[in-house]
Each structure stands twice: as C-alpha cells, then as structure tokens.
Amino acid sequence: MSRRLSLPRILSDGCVLQQGEKTRIWGWGPKEQEISVTLAGRSQRAVVGLDERFEVIFQNLPSGGPYTMEVTCQMGQKIHRSPVYVGEVFVCAGQSNMELPMRRVWERFPEEFSGQGAQDVHLYKVMEHYDFSNPLEDHLNAEWRSCRRENLEEVSAVSYFLGKYLYESRKVPVGIINLSLGGTPIEAWMSREGISKWPELLENRWKLQDVKVQKNLAEQYEKAEKDWQKEIEIQEKKYLKQKASWTPINLPGSLSEAGLPDFCGCIRLRKTFQISSKMKGTRGLLRFGTLTDSDRIYINGVLVGETGYCYPPRRYEIPEGLLMEGENQIAIRLICRNGKGRITPGKPYEIMTEQGRICLDGDWEYRISAVTGPGPEQRAVNRGPTGLFQGMTAPCLSYVVRGIIWYQGESNDRNPDAYEALLNSMIMDWRSQWMQETLPFVIVQLPSCGVDIAGGDAWPRIREAQSRAAELPDTAVTCNLDLGEVNDLHPLDKKTIAYRASLAIRGMIYGEDLDWRAPQVHGWIQQGNQIILQFDTGNQKGLGTLDGKNPGEFELAGVDQKFHQAYAAVRENEVWITCPEVNEPCWVRYAWSAAPCGGLLCDKSGLSAGPFTLQLR
C-alpha cells in the first residue's frame, strides 16, 4: 500500500521557516509521484523517491507572513498549512534552565504578563521522548505556538526573551525550536557517531536498546521507591500514636545546622502565628521558598499545597475563610531523601493578603516521625546516551536553522573533566547531523550556584570547558557569573541570560558592530611578585567591578600550585595582582569557585568576565 502524502509536525500550522538562500520543505508520499509545493507566490516541484521521501528548496523567500503553503500530489492528495511565516529560526537546547517556563519567573518579570506577550515570536516545543534504537523521522508530540499572553506561562523563559530581543533587532518573525529536558546530561543529546569515542557510553546505549532492560530499570526504581515510602508510612503510624515532645528550631536553614546531619526520612515542622481582625478569613498566598525534598503544608489543619521535589518555589493559595483571628498554625510534613534536608535560606517565607503580610521566619518546632536510609536514586532511562537526540533532535535535522543556543552542563558536574571533549564533540556532531558545517553555537556558561551541585571545583571546570569551546569556529560563549543565585540551581534572571545570548548572535552571526564579548586576558606583565593582567574590552574603555569594589576573586600560586587569595586593583584595562604568601607567582586564576560573588570583574557596559586559569611560566 502506497504511503499517503504527509508533512512532519515541525511543518505544521504556525511554523516559522528560515529565510535566506536555502529553505527546505520535505515530507513523504507515494513513490515516484510528482509533488508540488506553493509558498509565498512561488512553486517548486519534486518527485518522491523510493524511500517515500521528497524535498524541495526555496531560495530567498520574502520574510514576513502569514503565508499559506499548499502541497499537492499528482494523485490528487493535498495538504494546506496556514499560517506560515518566514524569518529567523534558532534552536534553544539543554536541560532544566533552558526548559524553565515563564510561570516560574512571574514574580521577577510581572510586566511580561500584563501585556500581550510577543505575537511575532513562535515556539516549537518538543515534548520529552527518547529512543535508543533508531533516530525518529518525526516527532510524536510537538507543536508551534505564538508567544502571546494566553500561551506565555508554559513557554521557556530563555526562549521567550531571546525571541523578543531578536525580533526587536531583526524585525522579522522569529521561530524558536526548544529541545530541553531537566536533569539531562550532554550525552543524551548526542548521536551514535557523536559518542563513538566513549566506549562506556556506547555500551550503556547498547544495553538500553533492549526494551526489557528499560522496563526492568523502571520497575526496580518504582519498587524501591514504593518500599521506601511504605517504610515512612509505617513509622509515621507509630509516631502518631506517641506523645513525643517538640524541639525548637530556627528556620530557614539546613537540618544539619540544626543538629540533624545526614537525616533521611520524615520530619514534622510547626509554627504558630497571629492574625489580626482585618486579615481574618481573607484569601491569601503562602510563599515558602524552596524545601528539600518534598512537602505537604497545612494551615490550621487544612492542606494548602504540596510539591514532590526540591526545586520549584512553593506558592500556595490560602482559601477564603481559613485564616482565623488570633492564633493560627502552619505545619509541614517534609520528606528528606538524601541527608540534605533544607528550608532554603534567602527565600521568602510569608503569608500575603491584601490586608497585610505575616513573616514566617524565626522560631519553629520539629518532631521526627520517620528515620530511614537514603531514598532510592532513580536511574532515569531518558538520561541514557543518544536517547533524546534520536527521539527529539533527529526529526528537526532537515529544518534549516540560523543557530543553536546551548544551556547545559549542570548534570555533567559529577565528571567535569570529560565535559570539554563531550561538548566539542556534540557541537561538531550537530553541525554534521544538521548538514550545516558552519552552524553557529552560542554556549551559555553556567552562572554562580552554591546548592544542589557537585562539590569541589566541579563547576569551575565545567565553565572552563565551556570557555574553551569558543576556540571552535563559529562558536561564542556568554559569561553569566553575576546572574546566578547562590541558593538556587534555577536563577530567575533568564532575561539577562537571553540578552547576552542575543548580543552574541547579533555580533557573531549578523556581524553587527557592538560589544558582545566578555573581557578577555590578552597578555600579562610580571614585576617581582606582582602580576599585571592586560584585558581586551573591545570598544569599552576600561574595566570595573559589578559592585564597585576592588576585584575579589583573584588567586595566585607558586610552583607548588597552592592557590592563595590575592589583592587586586583595576587600572584602566589592567588588573594588578599581589599576594603576600606568593613571592614567585607561577599561576593566576579568577572566579575559581562554584559561586563567586565578590568584586566580579566587568567591562564598562556591564558584561562580566568569565573564570579562567593562567600559567605564567
């Protein structure tokens, strides 16, 4: 039976096609049948091959739209697509910080939700799907949506802001293909050819091709998780029958600081607070930072909200009539999986109503209701090598795009030394797979972070690997140390992240005359025990720091490579560095920690310098 005429999902209503010398339209149909494609007043013809595939190439389509695309087969089958736009298309790819939706940054950018959104920015969100057997030819679940206000809450924040900045710059429709999934390592987004240098990844991928192996992994985790949760429930039943005392605790803070190191299990927390007569019965909002790991929160015995894992900010509605005049109680059932229980400091902990605000910081009480071993660690099948590339990226490869924005690295911090080779291989892999040898890449370097990450110098090493990617042609790296949050793996300022990526696109891809590169060391002078670093700042004459203080993240080391905190001062485009403990400096490094924050170096436009290590002799 011959195949019916069809187009891939990515060529559905609302799509944005890349303008320029080559715009590819492809699909499937009956073998050896002639296909006609009409778009923007032009027509192209092709014959379906023996593989039941056809493609046509349009050259220099006029930007804009909306257009209508008609695809017809000589057998009489027809496909109608409308609206279709022509403009600039980019891929935004990576893990959770690229996936993070606009609803998570609502408090930071409320103005985005009071307007009309960005109707000229269109997002193609590919939903999670993995395949370890073969690359898919089409997506199972994906669609184009305009970034209008009604669609805004679930739109990737980085994708949205990047699209807005690019539209403001280019004044043509902007299409963003979003390929992202939280917690995914880089190897999940690489092809079989891309991971060919890593035998252990190939072996893991080979095992995961077996559906039985996938099923067994899922079943093993589900059973272990069910057993672990059951143990908590059994202990809690005994706890509820006891009259144990409550112990004072000050919150927010970590449980280890409160004398509960490595605690795993369930802990109950409670606090009483007062409500005035004017706040009695009013509807409100509980803002309760973030908790590690999962919570159920009650006010006056009524469940107001629950979250199953640590990252999302807790924002729970308080229904009308629940708050009582006088004494009220908030209670939390907190499950801690891995000994890192925490009510995260530096976050808001309050009840907000139109009539006032109640602060919930300070004195609390706790009782332990279950003590267990650590919760089972999930071996997520979707993190396996090549799975997401074959299930999500592969169906995009015939779609002509202008460039890639890559925001990932957090999930490779357990083996940071391998990341440089993996990232370089991934870039070259995608260029080959996309059939665009000079496909530009913009790498979003990881911001500062101090929680929920690998310890030691894992993150500086990941950032160093990202910096070195800029040595590849048509590759840029944006520096974002100042945009992180020491207490959150998911910083809110995705707007500035996107702005810096847009500057790199405009400078590297479109050749605009603007400063988009972060300050870079281009030389140094050694005067005794003093090092003078010379920086290239483009058209920005002179360096500074983001907080106006002297640079605070420089270290020097001698031949023993033992680094000591150094004193640094800015003089125009130079940084003068000395350290009493190092008489003969052999090494200098900057911002070599997970969460550098004091005296971060920047140029006069505010672009921050990225971390680096230099061997001086």
C-alpha positions in Angstrom: 0.0 0.0 0.0 1.5 3.4 -1.0 2.2 6.0 1.6 -0.2 8.9 1.8 1.1 12.5 1.3 2.2 13.9 4.7 4.4 16.6 6.2 6.4 16.4 9.5 4.9 18.0 12.6 7.6 20.8 12.5 6.0 21.9 9.2 2.5 22.4 10.8 0.3 25.5 11.1 2.1 28.4 12.7 5.7 27.3 11.7 8.5 29.8 11.0 10.8 29.0 8.2 14.4 30.2 8.0 14.8 33.0 5.4 17.9 33.1 3.1 19.4 31.1 0.2 18.0 27.7 1.3 14.6 27.0 2.9 13.9 23.2 2.8 10.4 21.7 2.7 10.2 17.9 3.0 7.7 15.2 3.6 6.6 11.7 2.5 4.3 10.4 -0.2 3.6 7.7 -2.8 6.8 6.5 -4.6 7.7 8.2 -7.8 4.8 10.7 -7.6 5.4 14.3 -8.5 4.9 16.8 -5.6 4.2 20.5 -6.0 4.8 22.9 -3.1 3.5 26.5 -3.4 4.6 29.1 -0.8 4.7 33.0 -0.8 3.7 33.1 -4.5 6.4 30.6 -5.6 6.3 27.0 -6.6 8.8 24.1 -6.5 8.4 20.5 -7.7 10.0 17.2 -6.7 9.5 13.5 -7.3 9.0 11.2 -4.3 12.0 8.8 -4.0 12.0 5.1 -3.5 12.4 5.8 0.2 9.0 7.6 0.0 10.6 10.9 0.9 10.6 14.2 -1.1 12.1 17.6 -0.5 12.2 21.0 -2.3 14.4 24.0 -1.7 13.1 27.6 -1.9 15.7 30.4 -2.3 15.3 33.9 -0.8 11.7 33.7 0.2 10.4 37.1 1.3 10.4 37.4 5.1 7.1 38.0 6.9 3.7 36.4 6.6 1.3 35.0 7.3 1.6 32.9 4.2 -0.3 29.8 3.1 1.6 26.7 2.0 0.0 24.2 -0.4 1.4 20.8 -1.0 -0.2 18.6 -3.7 0.4 15.2 -5.2 -0.4 14.3 -8.8 -2.7 11.6 -7.4 -4.8 14.4 -6.0 -3.9 14.4 -2.4 -3.4 17.9 -0.9 -2.1 19.5 2.3 -2.8 23.0 3.4 -0.7 24.8 6.1 -1.6 28.3 7.4 -0.3 30.5 8.9 3.3 30.0 7.8 6.0 32.7 8.5 9.4 33.3 7.1 12.1 34.9 9.3 14.9 33.8 11.7 14.9 30.4 13.3 17.0 29.3 16.3 17.3 26.2 18.4 17.3 26.6 22.2 18.6 23.3 23.7 19.7 22.0 27.1 18.4 21.0 30.4 16.1 22.5 33.1 17.4 26.1 33.0 16.6 26.1 29.2 13.3 24.4 29.9 12.2 26.6 32.8 8.8 28.1 32.0 7.8 31.7 32.3 5.4 31.0 35.1 8.5 30.3 37.3 9.8 33.8 36.7 6.5 35.6 37.0 7.5 37.4 40.2 10.7 38.7 38.6 9.0 39.9 35.4 5.4 40.6 36.1 5.3 43.2 33.3 5.5 40.4 30.7 2.2 39.0 31.9 0.4 42.3 31.9 0.9 42.9 28.2 0.2 41.0 25.0 3.3 38.8 25.1 5.3 38.6 21.8 3.0 37.5 19.0 5.9 37.7 16.4 7.8 35.1 18.4 6.8 31.5 17.8 7.9 28.5 19.8 8.1 24.9 18.7 8.2 22.9 21.9 9.3 19.3 21.5 7.9 17.2 24.3 10.0 14.5 26.1 10.6 11.4 24.1 13.6 9.0 24.0 14.5 6.2 21.5 17.6 4.1 21.7 17.0 2.0 18.6 17.0 4.5 15.7 16.5 8.2 15.0 12.9 9.1 14.6 11.8 10.7 11.3 9.0 12.7 13.0 8.1 14.0 16.5 5.4 12.2 18.4 4.4 15.3 20.4 5.3 18.8 19.4 3.5 21.9 18.2 4.1 25.6 17.2 2.6 28.3 19.4 2.8 32.0 19.2 4.2 33.6 22.4 1.0 35.6 23.0 -0.1 36.2 26.6 -2.5 33.2 26.7 0.4 30.8 25.9 3.0 32.5 28.0 3.0 30.6 31.3 4.4 27.4 29.8 6.8 29.0 27.3 10.5 28.5 28.0 11.7 31.8 29.6 15.1 31.8 27.8 13.4 31.1 24.5 10.8 33.8 25.0 13.2 36.6 26.0 15.7 35.6 23.3 12.9 35.7 20.7 11.8 39.1 21.8 15.3 40.5 21.6 15.9 39.1 18.2 12.6 40.4 16.9 13.5 43.9 18.2 16.8 43.6 16.3 15.7 42.0 13.0 12.0 43.0 12.7 11.1 39.6 11.1 9.1 36.7 12.6 11.3 34.6 15.0 10.9 30.9 15.4 12.4 29.1 18.4 12.7 25.3 18.4 13.0 24.2 22.1 14.8 20.9 22.7 15.2 20.7 26.5 14.6 18.5 29.4 15.6 18.9 33.1 18.4 16.8 34.6 19.8 15.6 31.3 23.5 15.1 30.6 25.0 16.1 27.3 25.5 12.5 26.1 21.7 12.1 26.0 21.6 14.8 23.2 24.4 13.3 21.1 24.1 10.8 18.2 25.8 7.4 17.9 28.5 9.0 15.9 28.9 11.8 18.4 29.6 9.4 21.3 31.8 7.0 19.3 34.9 7.9 21.2 33.4 6.8 24.5 33.1 3.0 24.7 31.3 3.2 28.1 28.6 5.4 26.6 28.2 3.1 23.6 27.9 0.1 25.8 25.3 1.9 28.0 23.3 2.9 24.9 23.5 -0.7 23.5 22.0 -2.1 26.8 19.2 0.5 26.7 18.1 -0.6 23.3 16.6 -3.6 24.9 13.0 -2.6 25.9 13.2 -5.3 28.7 16.2 -3.5 30.2 14.3 -0.2 30.1 11.3 -1.8 31.8 13.4 -3.5 34.4 15.1 -0.3 35.4 11.8 1.5 35.7 10.3 -1.4 37.7 13.3 -1.7 40.0 13.1 2.0 40.9 9.4 2.0 41.3 9.6 -0.9 43.7 12.4 0.6 45.7 10.6 3.9 45.9 7.4 2.3 46.9 9.2 0.3 49.6 10.9 3.4 50.9 7.7 5.4 51.1 6.0 2.5 52.7 8.6 2.4 55.5 8.0 6.1 56.2 4.2 5.4 56.4 4.7 2.5 58.8 6.9 4.6 61.1 4.5 7.5 60.9 1.6 5.4 62.1 3.6 4.6 65.2 4.6 8.2 65.6 1.0 9.4 65.5 0.2 7.2 68.5 3.0 8.7 70.6 3.2 11.9 72.6 6.7 12.9 71.7 7.9 16.3 72.6 8.7 19.1 70.1 12.2 20.6 69.8 12.9 24.2 68.9 14.5 25.0 65.5 15.2 28.2 63.7 14.1 28.5 60.1 15.0 28.9 57.3 18.2 26.8 57.4 19.6 23.3 56.8 18.7 20.4 59.1 22.4 19.6 59.5 22.9 23.1 61.0 20.1 22.3 63.5 21.9 19.2 64.7 20.4 16.7 62.3 23.3 15.8 59.9 22.6 13.3 57.2 18.9 13.0 58.2 16.8 10.9 55.9 13.1 10.2 56.5 10.2 12.4 57.5 10.2 15.4 59.8 7.3 17.5 61.1 7.6 21.2 61.5 5.1 23.7 63.0 4.8 27.3 63.9 2.0 29.4 65.4 1.4 32.9 64.2 -1.1 35.7 64.9 -3.8 37.0 62.5 -5.4 40.4 63.1 -9.1 41.0 62.8 -8.8 42.8 59.5 -7.0 39.7 58.0 -9.5 37.2 59.4 -10.9 35.0 56.7 -9.2 36.7 53.8 -7.9 34.9 50.8 -4.1 34.9 50.7 -0.9 33.5 49.3 1.7 31.4 51.1 5.2 32.0 49.7 7.5 29.4 51.2 10.8 29.5 49.4 12.1 26.0 48.4 12.4 22.9 50.5 14.4 19.7 50.2 12.9 17.5 49.2 9.1 17.1 49.1 6.5 18.7 51.3 2.9 19.0 52.3 2.0 22.2 54.0 -1.1 22.7 56.2 -2.6 25.8 57.7 -5.0 25.2 60.6 -5.1 21.5 59.6 -6.1 22.2 56.0 -3.7 21.1 53.2 -2.9 24.2 51.1 -0.3 22.7 48.8 2.3 20.0 48.2 5.3 19.6 45.9 7.1 16.4 45.1 10.7 17.6 44.6 13.0 20.2 45.8 13.4 22.8 43.1 10.1 24.6 42.5 9.3 27.7 44.6 6.4 27.0 46.9 3.5 29.3 46.2 0.3 28.0 47.7 -3.1 29.7 47.6 -4.8 30.2 51.0 -8.6 29.8 50.5 -11.1 32.4 51.9 -12.2 31.6 55.5 -9.2 29.6 56.5 -7.3 32.3 58.4 -8.7 32.9 61.9 -8.4 35.9 64.2 -5.8 35.3 66.8 -3.6 32.2 66.9 -3.1 30.1 63.8 -0.8 27.3 63.0 1.3 26.3 59.9 2.5 22.7 59.8 4.8 21.0 57.3 5.4 17.3 56.6 8.8 17.3 55.0 10.4 14.2 53.4 14.2 14.3 53.1 15.7 11.8 50.7 19.5 12.2 50.8 20.6 13.7 54.1 20.5 17.3 52.7 17.2 18.4 54.2 16.8 22.2 54.0 14.4 25.1 54.2 16.4 27.2 51.9 17.8 30.5 53.4 17.5 33.7 51.4 14.0 32.9 50.1 10.6 34.5 51.0 8.7 32.8 53.9 5.5 34.7 54.4 1.7 34.8 54.1 0.5 37.7 51.9 -3.0 39.1 51.8 -4.4 42.4 50.6 -4.7 43.4 54.2 -1.1 42.6 55.3 1.9 40.3 55.5 2.9 37.7 58.0 6.6 36.8 58.2 7.2 33.1 59.0 11.0 33.3 59.6 12.3 32.5 63.1 11.2 30.2 65.8 9.7 26.8 64.8 9.4 23.4 66.4 10.1 19.9 65.0 9.5 16.3 65.6 11.0 13.4 63.7 8.3 11.0 62.5 10.4 8.5 60.5 14.1 7.7 60.1 15.2 5.8 57.1 18.2 5.2 54.9 18.6 7.4 51.8 15.8 7.3 49.2 16.5 5.2 46.1 18.3 7.1 43.3 16.5 7.0 40.1 18.4 5.8 37.0 16.3 7.7 34.6 16.1 5.9 31.2 15.7 9.2 29.4 19.2 10.3 30.5 20.8 7.5 28.6 23.3 8.2 25.7 21.6 9.2 22.4 18.1 8.7 23.6 16.9 12.3 23.4 18.9 13.0 20.3 17.1 10.2 18.5 13.7 10.9 20.0 13.7 14.7 19.9 16.6 16.2 17.9 16.7 13.9 14.9 13.3 14.9 13.5 14.5 18.5 13.3 17.6 17.9 11.3 16.2 18.7 7.9 14.8 22.0 9.2 17.1 24.9 8.2 18.1 27.0 11.3 20.3 30.0 11.9 22.0 28.8 15.0 22.0 26.9 18.3 21.8 28.3 21.9 23.1 25.6 24.3 22.4 26.0 28.1 23.5 22.7 29.8 26.3 21.3 31.9 24.8 21.0 35.4 24.1 17.3 35.0 27.7 16.5 33.9 29.2 18.0 37.1 30.0 14.6 38.5 32.6 14.1 35.8 33.7 17.6 34.9 37.0 16.6 33.3 35.2 14.8 30.5 32.9 17.7 29.6 35.2 19.6 27.3 35.7 16.7 24.9 32.0 15.9 25.1 30.9 19.5 24.4 33.3 19.9 21.4 32.1 16.5 20.0 28.5 17.5 20.5 29.0 20.8 18.6 30.7 19.1 15.7 28.2 16.2 15.8 25.2 18.6 15.5 26.8 20.5 12.7 27.3 17.3 10.8 23.9 15.9 11.5 22.2 19.2 10.6 24.2 19.3 7.3 25.3 22.8 8.2 29.1 22.8 8.6 29.3 26.3 10.0 26.2 26.1 12.1 26.8 28.8 14.8 26.7 27.8 18.5 26.2 30.1 21.5 27.1 28.4 24.7 25.5 29.8 27.9 28.2 29.5 30.5 26.9 28.3 33.9 26.0 31.1 36.4 27.0 31.0 40.1 25.4 28.4 42.2 26.0 27.1 45.7 23.4 24.4 46.3 22.4 21.0 44.9 25.6 20.6 42.8 28.8 18.6 42.9 31.3 19.9 45.4 34.9 21.0 45.0 35.9 22.6 41.7 33.4 20.7 39.5 31.6 23.8 38.3 34.7 25.9 37.6 35.9 23.0 35.5 32.6 22.9 33.6 32.8 26.6 33.0 36.4 26.3 31.8 35.3 23.6 29.3 32.6 25.9 28.1 35.1 28.8 27.7 37.4 26.6 25.6 34.5 25.8 23.3 34.9 29.3 21.9 38.2 28.1 20.3 36.0 26.3 17.7 35.0 28.3 14.7 31.5 30.0 14.7 31.2 29.4 18.5 30.6 32.0 21.2 30.4 31.7 25.0 28.4 34.1 27.1 29.6 34.8 30.7 27.0 34.8 33.4 28.7 34.5 36.8 26.7 37.5 38.1 23.3 36.1 37.1 23.3 33.1 39.4 21.7 32.7 42.8 23.9 31.1 45.5 20.8 29.4 47.0 19.1 28.2 43.8 20.1 25.9 40.9 17.5 27.8 38.8 18.2 31.5 38.8 15.3 33.7 37.9 17.0 36.3 35.7 16.6 34.4 32.4 16.0 37.8 30.7 19.6 38.9 31.0 20.8 35.4 30.1 18.8 35.7 26.9 20.0 39.3 26.3 23.7 38.3 26.4 23.0 35.4 24.1 21.2 37.8 21.7 24.3 40.1 21.7 26.5 37.1 20.8 24.1 36.2 17.9 24.0 39.8 16.7 27.8 40.1 16.8 28.9 36.7 15.7 26.2 35.7 13.3 24.8 39.0 12.0 28.1 40.9 12.1 26.7 43.9 14.0 29.2 46.4 15.3 28.5 46.0 19.0 30.4 44.8 22.1 29.3 41.3 22.9 32.4 39.5 24.1 33.2 39.4 27.8 36.6 41.0 28.8 39.4 38.6 27.9 43.0 38.5 29.1 45.3 39.1 26.1 48.6 39.4 27.9 50.4 39.9 31.2 53.5 41.5 32.8 55.3 40.2 35.8 57.1 42.8 38.1 58.6 40.9 41.0 55.8 39.3 43.0 53.2 41.4 41.2 51.2 40.3 38.1 49.6 42.8 35.7 46.9 41.3 33.6 46.0 43.1 30.4 42.4 42.8 29.1 40.8 43.3 25.8 37.4 45.1 26.4 36.5 45.9 22.8 35.2 49.4 22.5 34.6 49.6 26.2 37.5 51.7 27.5 38.4 50.3 31.0 37.4 47.7 33.5 35.4 47.8 36.7 33.5 45.6 39.0 29.8 44.9 39.3 29.7 46.0 43.0 32.1 48.9 42.6 34.7 47.3 44.9 38.1 46.0 44.2 38.2 42.7 42.3 37.7 40.0 44.9 38.0 36.6 43.1 41.7 36.5 42.1 44.2 33.9 43.4 47.9 33.4 42.9 50.0 30.2 43.3 53.7 29.4 43.1 55.3 26.4 41.6 53.5 24.2 44.2 50.1 25.2 42.7 48.7 26.0 46.1 46.5 29.0 45.5 46.1 31.9 47.9 43.6 34.8 47.9 45.2 37.8 46.2 44.7 41.5 46.4 43.7 43.0 43.0 43.1 46.5 41.8 41.8 47.8 38.4 43.8 50.4 36.4 42.0 51.2 33.1 42.2 47.9 31.1 44.6 46.2 33.6 44.3 44.3 36.8 47.2 44.5 39.2 47.5 41.5 41.5 49.7 40.7 44.5 49.7 38.1 47.3 52.0 38.2 50.4 52.0 34.4 50.5 53.3 34.0 47.0 56.7 35.5 46.2 57.2 34.0 42.8 53.8 33.7 41.1 53.5 30.9 38.5 49.7 30.7 38.3 46.8 33.1 38.5 43.2 32.2 38.4 39.9 34.1 38.7 36.5 33.2 40.0 37.5 29.6 40.6 34.6 28.5 42.8 31.0 27.3 42.4 29.5 30.6 43.5 32.0 33.6 43.1 30.2 36.8 44.1 32.5 39.5 45.5 34.0 42.1 43.2 33.2 40.4 39.9 35.1 41.9 37.0 33.2 43.5 34.2 33.6 46.0 31.3 32.0 49.4 31.2 28.8 48.0 29.6 28.3 45.5 32.5 29.4 42.3 30.7 31.1 40.2 33.3 34.4 38.4 32.7 34.4 34.6 32.8 36.5 32.4 35.1 40.0 31.5 33.9 43.3 29.9 34.9 46.6 31.1 33.5 50.1 29.5 33.8 52.5 32.4 33.9 55.8 30.5 33.5 
